[in-house]
Amino acid sequence: MSAASALSKSASKTVPESTTPAAGPSTLPVGQHGIKEHSDGRFGYVPVQTRSDRFKSVNVADFEAVTGREAVWKHSPVAKFTDLTAGDLDGSRYPVESTPSTDITVEWVARTDARIGTAGLPEERAAANAWSAFDQALAITVSGEEAKEITVTRSALGNSARGAHTIIEAKPFSQATVILHNTGDARLSENVEIILGESANLTVVSLQEWDDSAVHLANHFASVGRDARLKHVVVSLGGSIVRVNPSVRLAGPGSDTLLLGLYFADAGQHLEQQVYVFHDAPKSRSRVNYKGALQGQDARTVWIGDVLIGNKAAGTDSYEQNRNLVLSEGTRADSIPNLEIETGDIVGAGHASATGRFDDEQLFYLQARGITEEEARRLVVRGFLTEVVQQIGSPELEARLQLAIEAELIGTDDK
Amino acid sequence: MSVLEIKDLHVSVETDQGTKQILRGVNLTINEGEIHAIMGPNGSGKSTLAYTIAGHPKYHVESGSILLDGAEVLKMTVDARARAGLFLAMQYPVEIPGVTVTNFLRTAKTAIEGEAPPIRTWIKDVRQAMTNLRMDKTFAERNVNEGFSGGEKKRNEILQLELLKPKFAVLDETDSGLDVDALKIVAEGVNRAKANTGLGLLLITHYTRILRYIHPDFVHVFVNGRIAEQGGPELADRLEDEGYDRFLVPSNVG
């Protein structure tokens, strides 16, 4: 491949590199199939660690300074946001606008709120830094069984380094779509906890339409209760560096999650998502589908998809995939699916990754019907990304995203 | 009266083994309303001729010309050729994920006409054309060629032929892979298109069986990159009986 490159690894048993100060060097277990030393210069040091065993702490001081060599940081331009990993963060309240909705409350709550820390804990320094810094958490609480939608917009975070914390709770049997809309400038590290009670049906959309200079590091931690269903959507279009990492623990039997992602990286943009699904209960089901397009010099995307099927998770069904469409020279898409299975009793587990450029035969076919090359390219990209948009389930947002994708495509035509 | 003229066309293609000469001086004139069948053994260059007319970038024209009513087609982009009135029904139509048949047809029609078709008559035309080709209504909302069977893909090509109304259409092995029922439906569609618009047709085929349903005015035997023999419909009957053996000199075998 020329300037565009794709990276894909997969293994039935995964050996993640550790960043854990607590974990000491270990020797290779004898007889474990396929395990071998990594080739990235760690001098034979092979930590054996399952995905759920990563070191966790809410205290930033428990993490060593970020070097960029850590597994969670090695694909990110860490030198460009040392303020978020090493500096003091402003943890004060910020302006929030939300659309009116019955049975959904939006309020600021104290650090002592009982829900904080129940969905997940930081596994890296920027997340812990935000956790250490926030004064109050923004709590979005959903009740009521009727379907409803709310949009919570942040547009005035400013350009000083901030730490933030958000709780989204769906009470048992409640149903809603919560759209977190991010615009304007920002230098933000944040944690978002998503808690689904029994049989709740919640859609969370994190929509990044930041200004070109914005830096946004987010960790979403979700805990999905018995028979509950979480649809989680990450849409990253604007911003300089945007890293949204959703972790979902399928905690109750019969819990279900659909994780969708849509990203369009222009010249110089870094868009990253590290997705982690932990099947921790029987009969749980997960689907992950992330699709991205890249165009322009140094447009960069990273997708890491970890799925762990724990030993309690009998009868689970999981599938994850990532697709990238490379529209020009000078881009780079990393795509790394990892699957770890601790029980043999599963319905299905699979993963797929593909990164490719335009299919010339598709373009030829469309052009042979009179459609100009530009229009044909637009049709193909739109078609490629539409698959994800169509699954969001909010007609208004879907229509808006189609227009936003349109705008990205027109933007790229000018370059 | 439109005319498509192919003059002394030489075409090569780049392969791993270097440049390979495929067309070696093709001469052919098709008038509006005529049906020409090009028949030939595998590897004789039939499909290369089809794709060269449509402008596929893989094929390199070394010399010769293709004129549509006197205008040089070889200087036109792929989409400009389609807008000028040329159509290629492909042997292996590609899938376009996320683009519905409806959206695709409207976009193509708009591109070819230069303006969007009037919505009411257009929807009626599409429905009628689909009914004629025994295509289910749900077809319109499926993505182009995605998950289509072989027969559905070919019918979708003929649907476009009927709706886009070209002056000349090249059908590249449209009959291949079709059972007799599907073959009849497709042939009916082609005959209907010709009756409605009087287009000229270049029918490329390996077998004679499609010629039972679409009757050619001229038959050309294509061997080793050029036309080896031509005649009327009776030539097809002769090929049916004798095969291509008499055209294949031993040095060409393999």
Interface residues (C-beta under 8 A of the other chain):
Chain A: D359 D360 E361 Q362 F364 Y365 L366 Q367 A368 R369 G370 I371 T372 E373 E375 A376 L379 V380 R382 G383 F384 L385 T386 E387
Chain B: A54 G55 H56 P57 T77 V78 D79 R81 A82 R83 F87 L88 M90 P93 V94 E95 I96 P97 G98 V99 N103 F104 T107 A108 A111 I112 N143 Q160 L164
